[in-house]
Amino acid sequence: MDGLTIALFFCLLIGTYGCFSVVLNLLAPKPEGKEAIVDVTAQRFKSSSSFARLQPENKWVDRIAVFALNTFHLEKPLEEMHLQLGSPDTPQPVDILYSKILCAVLLPAIFMVLFWSFWCILLIPLGFYLPDLHYKGKIQKRQAEILGNFSTTVDLAALIIESGLDYLTAFERIIGIAKVKTVLEEELDKTLNEIKLGYSRREALERLANRTGVQEIRSLVGLIIQSDELGTSLVDLLRNFSSDLRSRRMSLAEKMAAQASTKMLLPLFIFIFPTIFILILSPMLKGLLSQGLSF
């Protein structure tokens, strides 16, 4: 590296340290002895179960976490992401936030060590949003599992309701006859337990739609709520809804089948055709090289 690059690198380090110090001073706790002022943000984090672990008055990492939450308004998106992941014990929303901060620090640091370029600091936003791709991929996989047997579950519910039972009993029967609970059946079981704990049917169904994040589940919840409020026949609604689901899945399958030939072109040109050319031309090239070029 030349002298100018080294000087710019040290200036970047000094500027980063200065910005970091300013942020720490801004987030530092107020000195005691003054009139107590209600800190709404601190109360929100203390009362929230997902962010109760944040202690900005003791840990500098938590100060950065609180700063990121307030600046980018990440509290609600992280809660929704954790909810659509199935509310697992790990990762909690605060763990997702920690991973975002860690990637925002490590990604530019690794590239800076490899290439010795201060422009790697521009990778901080990319590192901050990189964990979102991982967790959104897990959410999409979970939603695909929910939709796997969704139309069959709707048909079973319509059949049980047609026999004279309500939809809650239909859900209980479907969960009871399942040998292995799928993701959809686990979510239905959570909904039934919430109703037993005191939630109204409407609230429990809306929470089901929010937990899954699937548009088809939202449509089903809307149909059930509409049937409860207007007194319409739920069986006919479910049968029409199930047939519509199957037609849409068939259209999606046909669309994916039509796109398969186009998607196969890239691996054909990169992997298949070069291998075929090598197998065909290698004996001829070997003969030319061993016997010499007669022409």
C-alpha positions in Angstrom: 0.0 0.0 0.0 1.2 3.5 -0.7 1.3 6.3 1.9 -1.9 7.9 0.9 -3.9 4.6 1.4 -2.3 4.1 4.8 -3.2 7.6 5.9 -6.8 7.3 4.7 -7.0 4.0 6.5 -5.9 5.5 9.8 -8.2 8.5 9.3 -11.1 6.0 8.8 -10.2 4.2 12.0 -10.0 7.5 14.0 -13.3 8.7 12.5 -15.0 5.4 13.3 -13.8 5.6 16.9 -15.0 9.2 17.1 -18.5 8.3 15.9 -18.6 5.3 18.2 -17.6 7.5 21.2 -20.3 10.0 20.3 -22.9 7.3 20.1 -21.9 5.9 23.5 -22.1 9.4 25.0 -25.5 9.9 23.6 -26.7 6.6 24.9 -25.1 6.9 28.3 -27.4 6.9 31.3 -28.3 10.3 32.8 -26.5 11.2 36.1 -28.5 10.7 39.3 -29.5 13.6 41.5 -31.7 15.4 39.0 -35.5 15.3 38.8 -36.7 11.9 37.6 -38.0 11.9 34.1 -40.0 9.0 32.7 -38.0 7.3 30.0 -40.6 5.8 27.7 -38.2 3.8 25.7 -36.6 2.2 28.8 -40.0 1.3 30.2 -41.0 -0.3 26.9 -37.9 -2.5 26.8 -38.3 -3.5 30.5 -42.0 -4.4 30.0 -41.5 -6.2 26.8 -40.7 -9.9 27.2 -38.6 -10.2 24.0 -36.3 -7.2 24.8 -36.2 -7.5 28.6 -32.6 -8.8 28.3 -31.4 -5.4 27.0 -29.5 -3.5 29.6 -28.2 -0.3 27.9 -27.1 1.2 31.2 -24.6 -1.7 31.8 -23.6 -3.1 28.5 -22.2 -1.1 25.5 -23.5 -3.8 23.1 -27.0 -3.3 24.4 -26.6 0.4 23.9 -25.9 -0.2 20.2 -28.9 -2.6 20.1 -31.2 0.1 21.6 -29.8 2.7 19.2 -30.5 0.4 16.2 -34.0 -0.4 17.5 -34.9 3.3 17.9 -33.2 4.4 14.7 -34.5 1.8 12.3 -37.8 1.0 14.2 -36.9 -2.7 14.3 -38.9 -3.8 17.4 -42.1 -4.6 15.6 -40.5 -6.3 12.5 -38.3 -8.5 14.7 -41.3 -9.5 16.8 -43.2 -10.4 13.6 -40.3 -12.3 12.3 -40.0 -14.3 15.5 -43.8 -14.9 15.5 -43.7 -16.2 11.9 -40.8 -18.5 12.7 -43.1 -20.3 15.1 -42.1 -18.4 18.3 -39.1 -20.7 19.0 -37.2 -20.5 22.2 -34.1 -19.7 20.2 -33.6 -17.3 18.5 -35.5 -14.7 20.4 -36.0 -11.3 18.7 -33.1 -9.8 20.7 -30.9 -12.7 19.5 -31.8 -11.8 15.9 -30.9 -8.2 16.6 -27.5 -9.4 18.1 -26.8 -11.4 14.9 -27.6 -8.4 12.7 -25.1 -6.3 14.7 -22.5 -9.0 14.7 -22.7 -9.5 10.9 -22.6 -5.7 10.4 -19.3 -5.7 12.3 -17.7 -9.0 11.0 -18.5 -8.7 7.3 -16.6 -5.4 6.6 -13.9 -6.5 9.1 -13.2 -9.7 7.2 -13.1 -7.9 3.8 -10.9 -5.2 5.3 -8.4 -7.8 6.5 -8.5 -9.6 3.1 -8.2 -6.6 0.8 -6.9 -3.9 3.0 -9.3 -1.4 1.6 -11.2 1.2 3.7 -14.1 1.0 1.2 -15.1 -2.3 2.9 -16.8 -0.2 5.5 -19.6 0.3 3.0 -20.5 -3.4 3.6 -21.9 -2.5 7.0 -25.5 -2.1 5.7 -25.2 -5.4 3.8 -24.0 -7.2 6.9 -26.8 -5.7 9.0 -29.5 -7.0 6.7 -27.8 -10.3 5.8 -29.4 -12.3 8.7 -32.8 -11.3 7.4 -32.3 -13.4 4.3 -31.6 -16.4 6.4 -34.6 -16.0 8.7 -36.9 -15.1 5.8 -35.8 -18.3 4.0 -36.8 -20.3 7.1 -40.1 -18.5 7.2 -40.8 -19.3 3.6 -40.0 -22.9 4.2 -42.3 -23.0 7.1 -45.1 -21.4 5.1 -44.6 -23.9 2.3 -45.1 -26.7 4.9 -48.3 -25.1 6.1 -49.7 -24.9 2.6 -48.7 -28.5 1.8 -51.8 -30.1 3.2 -53.9 -27.0 3.7 -56.5 -27.8 1.1 -57.0 -31.4 2.5 -57.5 -29.9 6.0 -60.1 -27.5 4.6 -61.9 -30.4 3.0 -61.9 -32.4 6.2 -63.2 -29.4 8.2 -66.0 -29.0 5.7 -66.9 -32.7 5.9 -67.0 -32.6 9.7 -69.0 -29.4 9.8 -71.5 -30.8 7.4 -72.1 -33.6 9.9 -73.5 -31.1 12.4 -70.4 -29.9 14.4 -68.9 -26.5 14.6 -65.5 -25.6 13.2 -63.7 -25.7 16.5 -64.8 -29.3 17.0 -63.7 -30.0 13.4 -60.3 -28.7 14.1 -60.1 -30.8 17.3 -61.0 -33.9 15.3 -58.5 -33.2 12.6 -55.7 -32.7 15.2 -56.8 -35.8 17.1 -56.7 -38.2 14.1 -53.3 -36.9 12.9 -50.5 -39.5 13.5 -47.8 -36.8 13.3 -48.7 -33.1 13.8 -47.8 -30.9 10.9 -47.0 -27.2 11.2 -50.6 -26.3 10.3 -52.1 -28.7 12.9 -49.7 -27.3 15.6 -50.9 -23.8 14.8 -54.6 -24.9 14.9 -53.8 -26.5 18.3 -52.4 -23.2 19.6 -55.6 -21.5 18.4 -57.8 -23.9 20.3 -55.7 -23.5 23.5 -55.9 -19.7 23.2 -59.7 -20.0 23.1 -59.7 -22.2 26.1 -57.5 -19.6 27.9 -60.0 -16.9 27.4 -59.4 -15.3 24.0 -62.4 -14.7 21.8 -62.8 -16.7 18.7 -62.1 -13.7 16.5 -59.0 -12.8 18.4 -57.6 -16.4 18.3 -58.3 -16.7 14.6 -56.6 -13.3 13.9 -53.6 -14.4 15.9 -53.5 -17.6 13.8 -53.3 -15.5 10.7 -50.6 -13.3 12.1 -48.5 -16.3 13.3 -48.5 -18.0 9.9 -48.3 -14.9 7.6 -49.9 -16.9 4.8 -52.5 -15.2 2.6 -54.5 -18.4 2.3 -54.8 -18.7 6.1 -55.9 -15.0 6.2 -58.6 -15.7 3.7 -59.8 -18.8 5.6 -59.9 -16.7 8.8 -61.9 -14.0 7.0 -64.4 -16.6 5.8 -64.9 -18.1 9.3 -65.3 -14.6 10.9 -67.7 -13.6 8.2 -69.7 -16.8 8.7 -69.9 -16.2 12.5 -71.0 -12.6 12.1 -73.5 -13.0 9.3 -74.7 -16.5 10.0 -74.0 -17.8 6.5 -73.3 -21.5 5.7 -69.7 -22.2 6.4 -69.7 -25.6 4.6 -70.4 -24.0 1.2 -67.8 -21.3 1.8 -65.2 -23.9 2.7 -65.9 -26.1 -0.3 -65.7 -23.2 -2.7 -62.5 -22.0 -1.0 -61.0 -25.5 -1.2 -61.8 -25.8 -4.9 -60.3 -22.3 -5.5 -57.2 -23.4 -3.6 -56.7 -26.5 -5.8 -57.2 -24.5 -9.0 -54.6 -21.9 -8.0 -52.2 -24.7 -7.0 -52.7 -26.3 -10.4 -52.1 -23.0 -12.2 -49.0 -22.5 -10.2 -47.7 -26.0 -11.0 -48.4 -25.4 -14.7 -46.5 -22.1 -14.5 -43.5 -23.7 -12.8 -43.5 -26.6 -15.4 -43.5 -24.1 -18.2 -40.5 -22.2 -16.6 -38.6 -25.4 -16.1 -37.2 -25.6 -19.6 -36.0 -22.1 -19.5 -34.3 -22.6 -16.1 -32.5 -25.7 -17.4 -30.7 -23.7 -20.1 -28.1 -22.3 -17.7 -26.9 -25.6 -16.1 -27.0 -27.1 -19.6 -24.6 -24.5 -21.0 -22.4 -24.5 -17.9 -22.1 -28.2 -16.9 -23.6 -30.5 -19.5 -22.5 -29.2 -22.9 -18.8 -28.7 -21.9 -18.7 -32.2 -20.6 -20.1 -33.6 -23.8 -17.6 -31.6 -25.9 -14.7 -32.9 -23.8 -15.9 -36.5 -24.1 -16.3 -36.2 -27.9 -13.2 -34.2 -28.8 -10.7 -35.6 -26.3 -9.9 -38.9 -28.4 -9.4 -36.8 -31.6 -7.2 -34.3 -29.8 -5.2 -37.1 -28.2 -4.6 -38.7 -31.6 -3.6 -35.5 -33.2 -1.1 -34.7 -30.4 0.4 -38.2 -30.4 0.8 -38.6 -34.2 1.5 -35.0 -35.0 -0.2 -32.5 -37.2 0.2 -34.0 -40.8 -1.2 -30.8 -42.4 
